[in-house]
Amino acid sequence: MEPGPELEEFATRLFDLARSGRTEALCAYVDAGVPVNLRNQKGDTLLMLAAYHGHAATVRALGERGADPDLANDRGQTPLAGAVFKKEPAVVRALLELGADRYAGTPSAVDAARMFGDGEIVDLIEGPSG
């Protein structure tokens, strides 16, 4: 059974909340029962979109609600690798605090840091436990 237009519109709104870092509104939906690891048509989770768009507070809030920091999208990218690619050190820190695997995904966050990261991000990714 295909989802109706109302459900698609609702899901689109949720992904937009993640992209724009509207933590309180997004988490209200998650707290009310929306799956925290909900994926869009490209396999991006709410956490992936929040991470990719630089919203560390949203990343932390979703992580506190059980979002999996290592769920890769359909292209094999993880939220951590996305944050590295976008040069978002606050998001990288948040994901590492949530236990994100530096070596998960394709490319991994370690590989992405070596290719695209600035010094601060490389230091975070290759830090003491890297």
A tleap script that builds the chain and sets N, CA, C and O, in Angstrom:
source leaprc.protein.ff14SB
mol = sequence {
  NMET GLU PRO GLY PRO GLU LEU GLU GLU PHE
  ALA THR ARG LEU PHE ASP LEU ALA ARG SER
  GLY ARG THR GLU ALA LEU CYS ALA TYR VAL
  ASP ALA GLY VAL PRO VAL ASN LEU ARG ASN
  GLN LYS GLY ASP THR LEU LEU MET LEU ALA
  ALA TYR HIE GLY HIE ALA ALA THR VAL ARG
  ALA LEU GLY GLU ARG GLY ALA ASP PRO ASP
  LEU ALA ASN ASP ARG GLY GLN THR PRO LEU
  ALA GLY ALA VAL PHE LYS LYS GLU PRO ALA
  VAL VAL ARG ALA LEU LEU GLU LEU GLY ALA
  ASP ARG TYR ALA GLY THR PRO SER ALA VAL
  ASP ALA ALA ARG MET PHE GLY ASP GLY GLU
  ILE VAL ASP LEU ILE GLU GLY PRO SER CGLY
}
set mol.1.N position { 0.839 -1.189 0.000 }
set mol.1.CA position { 0.000 0.000 0.000 }
set mol.1.C position { 0.884 1.253 0.000 }
set mol.1.O position { 1.765 1.395 0.848 }
set mol.2.N position { 0.650 2.135 -0.929 }
set mol.2.CA position { 1.417 3.369 -1.046 }
set mol.2.C position { 0.924 4.399 -0.028 }
set mol.2.O position { -0.275 4.507 0.229 }
set mol.3.N position { 1.879 5.165 0.555 }
set mol.3.CA position { 1.446 6.220 1.475 }
set mol.3.C position { 0.684 7.301 0.718 }
set mol.3.O position { 1.016 7.625 -0.423 }
set mol.4.N position { -0.321 7.846 1.352 }
set mol.4.CA position { -1.116 8.903 0.733 }
set mol.4.C position { -0.373 10.231 0.742 }
set mol.4.O position { 0.670 10.365 1.383 }
set mol.5.N position { -0.919 11.217 0.022 }
set mol.5.CA position { -0.250 12.522 -0.053 }
set mol.5.C position { -0.122 13.201 1.312 }
set mol.5.O position { 0.844 13.926 1.549 }
set mol.6.N position { -1.074 12.979 2.203 }
set mol.6.CA position { -0.993 13.601 3.524 }
set mol.6.C position { 0.211 13.059 4.299 }
set mol.6.O position { 0.919 13.816 4.962 }
set mol.7.N position { 0.434 11.761 4.212 }
set mol.7.CA position { 1.566 11.151 4.909 }
set mol.7.C position { 2.886 11.619 4.303 }
set mol.7.O position { 3.836 11.912 5.028 }
set mol.8.N position { 2.944 11.689 2.992 }
set mol.8.CA position { 4.158 12.171 2.329 }
set mol.8.C position { 4.448 13.618 2.724 }
set mol.8.O position { 5.598 13.978 2.977 }
set mol.9.N position { 3.407 14.440 2.775 }
set mol.9.CA position { 3.575 15.844 3.168 }
set mol.9.C position { 4.069 15.944 4.615 }
set mol.9.O position { 4.933 16.764 4.923 }
set mol.10.N position { 3.523 15.114 5.490 }
set mol.10.CA position { 3.946 15.102 6.888 }
set mol.10.C position { 5.417 14.694 7.004 }
set mol.10.O position { 6.187 15.325 7.728 }
set mol.11.N position { 5.798 13.639 6.287 }
set mol.11.CA position { 7.190 13.183 6.324 }
set mol.11.C position { 8.123 14.266 5.791 }
set mol.11.O position { 9.193 14.500 6.353 }
set mol.12.N position { 7.723 14.921 4.714 }
set mol.12.CA position { 8.528 16.011 4.160 }
set mol.12.C position { 8.728 17.102 5.201 }
set mol.12.O position { 9.828 17.640 5.333 }
set mol.13.N position { 7.676 17.433 5.940 }
set mol.13.CA position { 7.773 18.439 7.008 }
set mol.13.C position { 8.784 18.019 8.069 }
set mol.13.O position { 9.569 18.839 8.546 }
set mol.14.N position { 8.764 16.752 8.433 }
set mol.14.CA position { 9.708 16.248 9.441 }
set mol.14.C position { 11.147 16.382 8.955 }
set mol.14.O position { 12.014 16.834 9.703 }
set mol.15.N position { 11.404 15.996 7.716 }
set mol.15.CA position { 12.758 16.106 7.178 }
set mol.15.C position { 13.188 17.567 7.070 }
set mol.15.O position { 14.359 17.885 7.275 }
set mol.16.N position { 12.248 18.455 6.750 }
set mol.16.CA position { 12.557 19.889 6.718 }
set mol.16.C position { 12.906 20.410 8.112 }
set mol.16.O position { 13.789 21.256 8.249 }
set mol.17.N position { 12.228 19.918 9.141 }
set mol.17.CA position { 12.556 20.320 10.514 }
set mol.17.C position { 13.985 19.904 10.860 }
set mol.17.O position { 14.718 20.660 11.496 }
set mol.18.N position { 14.373 18.714 10.444 }
set mol.18.CA position { 15.742 18.243 10.696 }
set mol.18.C position { 16.746 19.101 9.944 }
set mol.18.O position { 17.763 19.503 10.511 }
set mol.19.N position { 16.475 19.389 8.669 }
set mol.19.CA position { 17.381 20.210 7.850 }
set mol.19.C position { 17.566 21.612 8.422 }
set mol.19.O position { 18.652 22.187 8.351 }
set mol.20.N position { 16.494 22.151 8.985 }
set mol.20.CA position { 16.550 23.535 9.475 }
set mol.20.C position { 16.929 23.627 10.947 }
set mol.20.O position { 17.032 24.727 11.489 }
set mol.21.N position { 17.140 22.482 11.603 }
set mol.21.CA position { 17.581 22.503 12.993 }
set mol.21.C position { 16.508 22.940 13.974 }
set mol.21.O position { 16.817 23.527 15.011 }
set mol.22.N position { 15.268 22.665 13.663 }
set mol.22.CA position { 14.164 23.025 14.575 }
set mol.22.C position { 13.977 21.900 15.575 }
set mol.22.O position { 13.031 21.115 15.500 }
set mol.23.N position { 14.910 21.850 16.510 }
set mol.23.CA position { 15.037 20.743 17.449 }
set mol.23.C position { 13.767 20.493 18.244 }
set mol.23.O position { 13.281 19.363 18.308 }
set mol.24.N position { 13.232 21.537 18.844 }
set mol.24.CA position { 12.071 21.364 19.718 }
set mol.24.C position { 10.881 20.783 18.974 }
set mol.24.O position { 10.247 19.840 19.447 }
set mol.25.N position { 10.579 21.341 17.817 }
set mol.25.CA position { 9.439 20.849 17.034 }
set mol.25.C position { 9.668 19.417 16.567 }
set mol.25.O position { 8.771 18.580 16.667 }
set mol.26.N position { 10.863 19.132 16.058 }
set mol.26.CA position { 11.172 17.792 15.573 }
set mol.26.C position { 11.085 16.773 16.702 }
set mol.26.O position { 10.489 15.708 16.542 }
set mol.27.N position { 11.680 17.103 17.838 }
set mol.27.CA position { 11.692 16.156 18.954 }
set mol.27.C position { 10.302 15.956 19.550 }
set mol.27.O position { 10.022 14.896 20.110 }
set mol.28.N position { 9.436 16.945 19.440 }
set mol.28.CA position { 8.054 16.757 19.894 }
set mol.28.C position { 7.390 15.648 19.084 }
set mol.28.O position { 6.660 14.827 19.639 }
set mol.29.N position { 7.637 15.620 17.786 }
set mol.29.CA position { 7.085 14.547 16.948 }
set mol.29.C position { 7.707 13.199 17.303 }
set mol.29.O position { 7.000 12.195 17.397 }
set mol.30.N position { 9.008 13.171 17.498 }
set mol.30.CA position { 9.682 11.917 17.864 }
set mol.30.C position { 9.151 11.433 19.219 }
set mol.30.O position { 8.872 10.247 19.394 }
set mol.31.N position { 9.018 12.350 20.161 }
set mol.31.CA position { 8.506 11.974 21.485 }
set mol.31.C position { 7.069 11.468 21.409 }
set mol.31.O position { 6.633 10.695 22.262 }
set mol.32.N position { 6.335 11.906 20.385 }
set mol.32.CA position { 4.943 11.479 20.204 }
set mol.32.C position { 4.827 10.180 19.412 }
set mol.32.O position { 3.722 9.674 19.217 }
set mol.33.N position { 5.968 9.629 18.948 }
set mol.33.CA position { 5.908 8.328 18.300 }
set mol.33.C position { 6.480 8.223 16.903 }
set mol.33.O position { 6.533 7.125 16.350 }
set mol.34.N position { 6.915 9.339 16.304 }
set mol.34.CA position { 7.568 9.241 14.994 }
set mol.34.C position { 8.874 8.475 15.176 }
set mol.34.O position { 9.631 8.784 16.096 }
set mol.35.N position { 9.159 7.498 14.339 }
set mol.35.CA position { 10.408 6.733 14.481 }
set mol.35.C position { 11.635 7.647 14.378 }
set mol.35.O position { 11.776 8.408 13.421 }
set mol.36.N position { 12.508 7.557 15.369 }
set mol.36.CA position { 13.681 8.431 15.402 }
set mol.36.C position { 14.635 8.154 14.248 }
set mol.36.O position { 15.403 9.033 13.856 }
set mol.37.N position { 14.596 6.940 13.698 }
set mol.37.CA position { 15.462 6.585 12.565 }
set mol.37.C position { 14.708 6.599 11.231 }
set mol.37.O position { 15.080 5.891 10.296 }
set mol.38.N position { 13.647 7.410 11.150 }
set mol.38.CA position { 12.882 7.573 9.917 }
set mol.38.C position { 13.823 7.969 8.783 }
set mol.38.O position { 14.721 8.789 8.970 }
set mol.39.N position { 13.610 7.377 7.598 }
set mol.39.CA position { 14.456 7.656 6.429 }
set mol.39.C position { 13.622 8.253 5.309 }
set mol.39.O position { 12.433 7.965 5.172 }
set mol.40.N position { 14.274 9.095 4.506 }
set mol.40.CA position { 13.601 9.628 3.320 }
set mol.40.C position { 13.874 8.725 2.121 }
set mol.40.O position { 14.441 7.642 2.268 }
set mol.41.N position { 13.470 9.171 0.940 }
set mol.41.CA position { 13.592 8.343 -0.270 }
set mol.41.C position { 15.040 8.071 -0.653 }
set mol.41.O position { 15.293 7.179 -1.463 }
set mol.42.N position { 16.002 8.813 -0.098 }
set mol.42.CA position { 17.420 8.586 -0.382 }
set mol.42.C position { 18.105 7.811 0.744 }
set mol.42.O position { 19.314 7.580 0.705 }
set mol.43.N position { 17.319 7.415 1.745 }
set mol.43.CA position { 17.885 6.683 2.866 }
set mol.43.C position { 18.468 7.581 3.951 }
set mol.43.O position { 19.048 7.086 4.918 }
set mol.44.N position { 18.320 8.900 3.800 }
set mol.44.CA position { 18.825 9.817 4.824 }
set mol.44.C position { 17.900 9.782 6.038 }
set mol.44.O position { 16.679 9.855 5.902 }
set mol.45.N position { 18.489 9.672 7.210 }
set mol.45.CA position { 17.715 9.737 8.445 }
set mol.45.C position { 17.566 11.189 8.877 }
set mol.45.O position { 18.206 12.084 8.326 }
set mol.46.N position { 16.720 11.405 9.862 }
set mol.46.CA position { 16.589 12.741 10.449 }
set mol.46.C position { 17.943 13.202 10.982 }
set mol.46.O position { 18.318 14.364 10.825 }
set mol.47.N position { 18.672 12.281 11.612 }
set mol.47.CA position { 19.991 12.601 12.161 }
set mol.47.C position { 20.962 12.989 11.044 }
set mol.47.O position { 21.728 13.941 11.195 }
set mol.48.N position { 20.938 12.270 9.939 }
set mol.48.CA position { 21.815 12.585 8.813 }
set mol.48.C position { 21.553 13.999 8.312 }
set mol.48.O position { 22.494 14.756 8.073 }
set mol.49.N position { 20.291 14.360 8.153 }
set mol.49.CA position { 19.956 15.684 7.625 }
set mol.49.C position { 20.344 16.781 8.610 }
set mol.49.O position { 20.847 17.828 8.202 }
set mol.50.N position { 20.119 16.553 9.888 }
set mol.50.CA position { 20.521 17.540 10.899 }
set mol.50.C position { 22.039 17.695 10.906 }
set mol.50.O position { 22.551 18.811 10.995 }
set mol.51.N position { 22.756 16.579 10.813 }
set mol.51.CA position { 24.226 16.617 10.822 }
set mol.51.C position { 24.754 17.329 9.587 }
set mol.51.O position { 25.629 18.189 9.687 }
set mol.52.N position { 24.229 16.976 8.433 }
set mol.52.CA position { 24.711 17.525 7.168 }
set mol.52.C position { 24.482 19.035 7.087 }
set mol.52.O position { 25.236 19.758 6.435 }
set mol.53.N position { 23.438 19.490 7.757 }
set mol.53.CA position { 23.106 20.916 7.710 }
set mol.53.C position { 23.622 21.684 8.922 }
set mol.53.O position { 23.263 22.844 9.122 }
set mol.54.N position { 24.470 21.036 9.739 }
set mol.54.CA position { 25.201 21.753 10.775 }
set mol.54.C position { 24.474 22.022 12.074 }
set mol.54.O position { 24.781 23.001 12.755 }
set mol.55.N position { 23.528 21.190 12.435 }
set mol.55.CA position { 22.730 21.436 13.640 }
set mol.55.C position { 23.112 20.488 14.778 }
set mol.55.O position { 22.473 19.458 14.990 }
set mol.56.N position { 24.157 20.855 15.497 }
set mol.56.CA position { 24.688 19.997 16.560 }
set mol.56.C position { 23.657 19.750 17.663 }
set mol.56.O position { 23.564 18.633 18.174 }
set mol.57.N position { 22.892 20.757 18.035 }
set mol.57.CA position { 21.889 20.574 19.099 }
set mol.57.C position { 20.824 19.567 18.669 }
set mol.57.O position { 20.383 18.747 19.475 }
set mol.58.N position { 20.414 19.625 17.420 }
set mol.58.CA position { 19.422 18.680 16.910 }
set mol.58.C position { 20.016 17.274 16.870 }
set mol.58.O position { 19.342 16.302 17.210 }
set mol.59.N position { 21.266 17.169 16.458 }
set mol.59.CA position { 21.960 15.883 16.435 }
set mol.59.C position { 21.977 15.281 17.845 }
set mol.59.O position { 21.641 14.112 18.033 }
set mol.60.N position { 22.368 16.081 18.819 }
set mol.60.CA position { 22.415 15.585 20.206 }
set mol.60.C position { 21.038 15.142 20.691 }
set mol.60.O position { 20.898 14.081 21.299 }
set mol.61.N position { 20.027 15.958 20.419 }
set mol.61.CA position { 18.669 15.644 20.877 }
set mol.61.C position { 18.160 14.351 20.238 }
set mol.61.O position { 17.543 13.527 20.913 }
set mol.62.N position { 18.413 14.173 18.952 }
set mol.62.CA position { 17.996 12.930 18.296 }
set mol.62.C position { 18.778 11.741 18.849 }
set mol.62.O position { 18.217 10.665 19.056 }
set mol.63.N position { 20.073 11.938 19.088 }
set mol.63.CA position { 20.890 10.880 19.677 }
set mol.63.C position { 20.398 10.472 21.051 }
set mol.63.O position { 20.384 9.288 21.389 }
set mol.64.N position { 19.997 11.451 21.840 }
set mol.64.CA position { 19.454 11.165 23.176 }
set mol.64.C position { 18.161 10.375 23.097 }
set mol.64.O position { 17.777 9.703 24.055 }
set mol.65.N position { 17.493 10.454 21.960 }
set mol.65.CA position { 16.233 9.737 21.765 }
set mol.65.C position { 16.442 8.413 21.032 }
set mol.65.O position { 15.478 7.761 20.630 }
set mol.66.N position { 17.702 8.022 20.861 }
set mol.66.CA position { 17.991 6.708 20.307 }
set mol.66.C position { 18.339 6.659 18.834 }
set mol.66.O position { 18.444 5.571 18.267 }
set mol.67.N position { 18.521 7.815 18.195 }
set mol.67.CA position { 18.903 7.795 16.772 }
set mol.67.C position { 20.248 7.097 16.621 }
set mol.67.O position { 21.169 7.322 17.407 }
set mol.68.N position { 20.351 6.257 15.616 }
set mol.68.CA position { 21.576 5.499 15.350 }
set mol.68.C position { 22.550 6.385 14.578 }
set mol.68.O position { 22.279 6.734 13.429 }
set mol.69.N position { 23.692 6.759 15.190 }
set mol.69.CA position { 24.619 7.664 14.516 }
set mol.69.C position { 25.370 7.026 13.350 }
set mol.69.O position { 26.076 7.717 12.615 }
set mol.70.N position { 25.225 5.721 13.177 }
set mol.70.CA position { 25.964 5.033 12.117 }
set mol.70.C position { 25.096 4.564 10.949 }
set mol.70.O position { 25.590 3.877 10.056 }
set mol.71.N position { 23.812 4.923 10.942 }
set mol.71.CA position { 22.959 4.495 9.826 }
set mol.71.C position { 23.365 5.247 8.566 }
set mol.71.O position { 23.266 6.472 8.494 }
set mol.72.N position { 23.817 4.499 7.590 }
set mol.72.CA position { 24.246 5.088 6.321 }
set mol.72.C position { 23.045 5.272 5.396 }
set mol.72.O position { 22.048 4.557 5.494 }
set mol.73.N position { 23.164 6.248 4.498 }
set mol.73.CA position { 22.111 6.449 3.505 }
set mol.73.C position { 22.317 5.476 2.336 }
set mol.73.O position { 23.180 4.600 2.394 }
set mol.74.N position { 21.532 5.636 1.299 }
set mol.74.CA position { 21.590 4.710 0.159 }
set mol.74.C position { 22.916 4.762 -0.590 }
set mol.74.O position { 23.229 3.852 -1.357 }
set mol.75.N position { 23.698 5.817 -0.374 }
set mol.75.CA position { 25.013 5.928 -1.017 }
set mol.75.C position { 26.138 5.492 -0.091 }
set mol.75.O position { 27.311 5.632 -0.435 }
set mol.76.N position { 25.791 4.962 1.084 }
set mol.76.CA position { 26.803 4.462 2.007 }
set mol.76.C position { 27.407 5.523 2.906 }
set mol.76.O position { 28.377 5.250 3.613 }
set mol.77.N position { 26.851 6.735 2.895 }
set mol.77.CA position { 27.385 7.823 3.715 }
set mol.77.C position { 26.754 7.813 5.103 }
set mol.77.O position { 25.548 7.616 5.249 }
set mol.78.N position { 27.587 8.028 6.118 }
set mol.78.CA position { 27.098 8.135 7.491 }
set mol.78.C position { 26.966 9.600 7.882 }
set mol.78.O position { 27.548 10.469 7.232 }
set mol.79.N position { 26.206 9.885 8.940 }
set mol.79.CA position { 26.117 11.268 9.413 }
set mol.79.C position { 27.491 11.863 9.746 }
set mol.79.O position { 27.742 13.035 9.465 }
set mol.80.N position { 28.371 11.066 10.337 }
set mol.80.CA position { 29.696 11.580 10.701 }
set mol.80.C position { 30.497 11.973 9.461 }
set mol.80.O position { 31.114 13.038 9.437 }
set mol.81.N position { 30.493 11.137 8.445 }
set mol.81.CA position { 31.204 11.475 7.206 }
set mol.81.C position { 30.592 12.715 6.556 }
set mol.81.O position { 31.312 13.544 6.000 }
set mol.82.N position { 29.268 12.843 6.623 }
set mol.82.CA position { 28.606 14.029 6.083 }
set mol.82.C position { 29.024 15.294 6.806 }
set mol.82.O position { 29.262 16.325 6.177 }
set mol.83.N position { 29.115 15.219 8.136 }
set mol.83.CA position { 29.532 16.386 8.930 }
set mol.83.C position { 30.979 16.750 8.644 }
set mol.83.O position { 31.336 17.927 8.624 }
set mol.84.N position { 31.808 15.744 8.424 }
set mol.84.CA position { 33.207 15.998 8.069 }
set mol.84.C position { 33.265 16.701 6.709 }
set mol.84.O position { 33.958 17.706 6.551 }
set mol.85.N position { 32.541 16.168 5.741 }
set mol.85.CA position { 32.516 16.740 4.395 }
set mol.85.C position { 32.064 18.196 4.429 }
set mol.85.O position { 32.619 19.035 3.719 }
set mol.86.N position { 31.055 18.500 5.255 }
set mol.86.CA position { 30.526 19.860 5.343 }
set mol.86.C position { 31.345 20.760 6.277 }
set mol.86.O position { 31.030 21.938 6.448 }
set mol.87.N position { 32.400 20.193 6.877 }
set mol.87.CA position { 33.285 20.949 7.781 }
set mol.87.C position { 32.509 21.562 8.943 }
set mol.87.O position { 32.522 22.774 9.158 }
set mol.88.N position { 31.832 20.681 9.686 }
set mol.88.CA position { 31.005 21.065 10.830 }
set mol.88.C position { 31.590 20.468 12.113 }
set mol.88.O position { 31.117 19.428 12.573 }
set mol.89.N position { 32.623 21.114 12.704 }
set mol.89.CA position { 33.273 20.523 13.877 }
set mol.89.C position { 32.353 20.303 15.079 }
set mol.89.O position { 32.522 19.320 15.800 }
set mol.90.N position { 31.391 21.184 15.310 }
set mol.90.CA position { 30.476 20.998 16.445 }
set mol.90.C position { 29.630 19.741 16.246 }
set mol.90.O position { 29.349 19.020 17.203 }
set mol.91.N position { 29.227 19.484 15.011 }
set mol.91.CA position { 28.438 18.285 14.707 }
set mol.91.C position { 29.322 17.047 14.812 }
set mol.91.O position { 28.887 16.018 15.330 }
set mol.92.N position { 30.548 17.137 14.327 }
set mol.92.CA position { 31.487 16.015 14.439 }
set mol.92.C position { 31.652 15.648 15.912 }
set mol.92.O position { 31.585 14.473 16.273 }
set mol.93.N position { 31.868 16.655 16.763 }
set mol.93.CA position { 32.002 16.402 18.211 }
set mol.93.C position { 30.762 15.721 18.769 }
set mol.93.O position { 30.864 14.739 19.505 }
set mol.94.N position { 29.586 16.244 18.416 }
set mol.94.CA position { 28.324 15.680 18.918 }
set mol.94.C position { 28.180 14.217 18.510 }
set mol.94.O position { 27.806 13.376 19.327 }
set mol.95.N position { 28.475 13.917 17.258 }
set mol.95.CA position { 28.349 12.531 16.779 }
set mol.95.C position { 29.356 11.608 17.453 }
set mol.95.O position { 29.021 10.475 17.798 }
set mol.96.N position { 30.569 12.074 17.641 }
set mol.96.CA position { 31.562 11.255 18.348 }
set mol.96.C position { 31.120 10.999 19.785 }
set mol.96.O position { 31.306 9.901 20.311 }
set mol.97.N position { 30.536 12.014 20.418 }
set mol.97.CA position { 30.019 11.839 21.784 }
set mol.97.C position { 28.889 10.810 21.821 }
set mol.97.O position { 28.699 10.130 22.829 }
set mol.98.N position { 28.143 10.698 20.726 }
set mol.98.CA position { 27.057 9.719 20.637 }
set mol.98.C position { 27.570 8.322 20.269 }
set mol.98.O position { 26.794 7.371 20.170 }
set mol.99.N position { 28.886 8.214 20.070 }
set mol.99.CA position { 29.467 6.909 19.772 }
set mol.99.C position { 29.557 6.568 18.306 }
set mol.99.O position { 29.709 5.397 17.958 }
set mol.100.N position { 29.468 7.563 17.428 }
set mol.100.CA position { 29.561 7.288 15.988 }
set mol.100.C position { 30.892 6.624 15.655 }
set mol.100.O position { 31.939 6.981 16.196 }
set mol.101.N position { 30.827 5.661 14.762 }
set mol.101.CA position { 32.000 4.897 14.323 }
set mol.101.C position { 32.742 5.680 13.248 }
set mol.101.O position { 32.193 5.950 12.180 }
set mol.102.N position { 33.984 6.043 13.529 }
set mol.102.CA position { 34.816 6.806 12.588 }
set mol.102.C position { 35.075 6.045 11.287 }
set mol.102.O position { 35.363 6.648 10.253 }
set mol.103.N position { 34.970 4.721 11.349 }
set mol.103.CA position { 35.340 3.876 10.211 }
set mol.103.C position { 34.135 3.339 9.438 }
set mol.103.O position { 34.312 2.609 8.463 }
set mol.104.N position { 32.915 3.687 9.853 }
set mol.104.CA position { 31.709 3.198 9.176 }
set mol.104.C position { 31.471 3.995 7.898 }
set mol.104.O position { 31.874 5.152 7.786 }
set mol.105.N position { 30.815 3.361 6.948 }
set mol.105.CA position { 30.375 4.046 5.742 }
set mol.105.C position { 31.429 4.118 4.647 }
set mol.105.O position { 32.581 3.722 4.823 }
set mol.106.N position { 30.984 4.643 3.506 }
set mol.106.CA position { 31.843 4.783 2.334 }
set mol.106.C position { 31.642 6.156 1.725 }
set mol.106.O position { 30.568 6.403 1.176 }
set mol.107.N position { 32.599 7.061 1.785 }
set mol.107.CA position { 33.846 6.888 2.513 }
set mol.107.C position { 33.598 7.001 4.016 }
set mol.107.O position { 32.599 7.574 4.450 }
set mol.108.N position { 34.504 6.456 4.791 }
set mol.108.CA position { 34.389 6.591 6.243 }
set mol.108.C position { 34.690 8.033 6.631 }
set mol.108.O position { 35.208 8.802 5.822 }
set mol.109.N position { 34.367 8.397 7.860 }
set mol.109.CA position { 34.679 9.744 8.348 }
set mol.109.C position { 36.187 9.973 8.346 }
set mol.109.O position { 36.651 11.076 8.058 }
set mol.110.N position { 36.949 8.930 8.666 }
set mol.110.CA position { 38.411 9.046 8.652 }
set mol.110.C position { 38.883 9.378 7.236 }
set mol.110.O position { 39.686 10.291 7.045 }
set mol.111.N position { 38.384 8.639 6.248 }
set mol.111.CA position { 38.766 8.903 4.853 }
set mol.111.C position { 38.311 10.288 4.407 }
set mol.111.O position { 39.052 11.004 3.733 }
set mol.112.N position { 37.084 10.665 4.786 }
set mol.112.CA position { 36.570 11.986 4.415 }
set mol.112.C position { 37.400 13.088 5.055 }
set mol.112.O position { 37.665 14.111 4.423 }
set mol.113.N position { 37.811 12.889 6.301 }
set mol.113.CA position { 38.629 13.900 6.986 }
set mol.113.C position { 39.958 14.074 6.273 }
set mol.113.O position { 40.445 15.193 6.110 }
set mol.114.N position { 40.525 12.990 5.860 }
set mol.114.CA position { 41.815 13.064 5.161 }
set mol.114.C position { 41.666 13.738 3.801 }
set mol.114.O position { 42.581 14.422 3.344 }
set mol.115.N position { 40.507 13.545 3.146 }
set mol.115.CA position { 40.276 14.152 1.836 }
set mol.115.C position { 39.821 15.604 1.939 }
set mol.115.O position { 40.324 16.462 1.214 }
set mol.116.N position { 38.859 15.890 2.847 }
set mol.116.CA position { 38.173 17.179 2.841 }
set mol.116.C position { 38.324 17.986 4.118 }
set mol.116.O position { 38.126 19.201 4.105 }
set mol.117.N position { 38.672 17.334 5.224 }
set mol.117.CA position { 38.621 18.003 6.519 }
set mol.117.C position { 39.683 19.057 6.685 }
set mol.117.O position { 40.773 18.971 6.120 }
set mol.118.N position { 39.338 20.053 7.473 }
set mol.118.CA position { 40.358 21.014 7.851 }
set mol.118.C position { 41.094 20.439 9.059 }
set mol.118.O position { 40.738 19.368 9.552 }
set mol.119.N position { 42.113 21.142 9.534 }
set mol.119.CA position { 42.946 20.625 10.619 }
set mol.119.C position { 42.175 20.262 11.863 }
set mol.119.O position { 42.432 19.224 12.473 }
set mol.120.N position { 41.217 21.115 12.256 }
set mol.120.CA position { 40.443 20.853 13.468 }
set mol.120.C position { 39.650 19.553 13.347 }
set mol.120.O position { 39.591 18.766 14.291 }
set mol.121.N position { 39.053 19.336 12.199 }
set mol.121.CA position { 38.247 18.128 11.998 }
set mol.121.C position { 39.133 16.891 11.916 }
set mol.121.O position { 38.786 15.849 12.472 }
set mol.122.N position { 40.260 16.988 11.241 }
set mol.122.CA position { 41.188 15.857 11.185 }
set mol.122.C position { 41.617 15.495 12.607 }
set mol.122.O position { 41.651 14.317 12.964 }
set mol.123.N position { 41.943 16.503 13.417 }
set mol.123.CA position { 42.334 16.238 14.808 }
set mol.123.C position { 41.221 15.569 15.598 }
set mol.123.O position { 41.482 14.665 16.392 }
set mol.124.N position { 39.973 16.006 15.386 }
set mol.124.CA position { 38.835 15.385 16.076 }
set mol.124.C position { 38.679 13.925 15.660 }
set mol.124.O position { 38.511 13.049 16.509 }
set mol.125.N position { 38.734 13.667 14.368 }
set mol.125.CA position { 38.502 12.318 13.840 }
set mol.125.C position { 39.661 11.393 14.184 }
set mol.125.O position { 39.452 10.228 14.523 }
set mol.126.N position { 40.868 11.903 14.099 }
set mol.126.CA position { 42.040 11.046 14.350 }
set mol.126.C position { 42.538 11.207 15.775 }
set mol.126.O position { 43.654 10.796 16.091 }
set mol.127.N position { 41.726 11.800 16.637 }
set mol.127.CA position { 42.099 12.077 18.020 }
set mol.127.C position { 42.441 10.836 18.825 }
set mol.127.O position { 42.676 9.771 18.254 }
set mol.128.N position { 42.470 10.963 20.154 }
set mol.128.CA position { 42.955 9.910 21.048 }
set mol.128.C position { 42.375 8.524 20.807 }
set mol.128.O position { 43.085 7.523 20.907 }
set mol.129.N position { 41.054 8.464 20.480 }
set mol.129.CA position { 40.485 7.129 20.266 }
set mol.129.C position { 40.326 6.844 18.779 }
set mol.129.O position { 39.648 5.886 18.408 }
set mol.130.N position { 40.933 7.652 17.924 }
set mol.130.CA position { 40.781 7.477 16.479 }
set mol.130.C position { 41.782 6.574 15.878 }
set mol.130.O position { 41.760 6.346 14.668 }
savepdb mol mol.pdb
quit
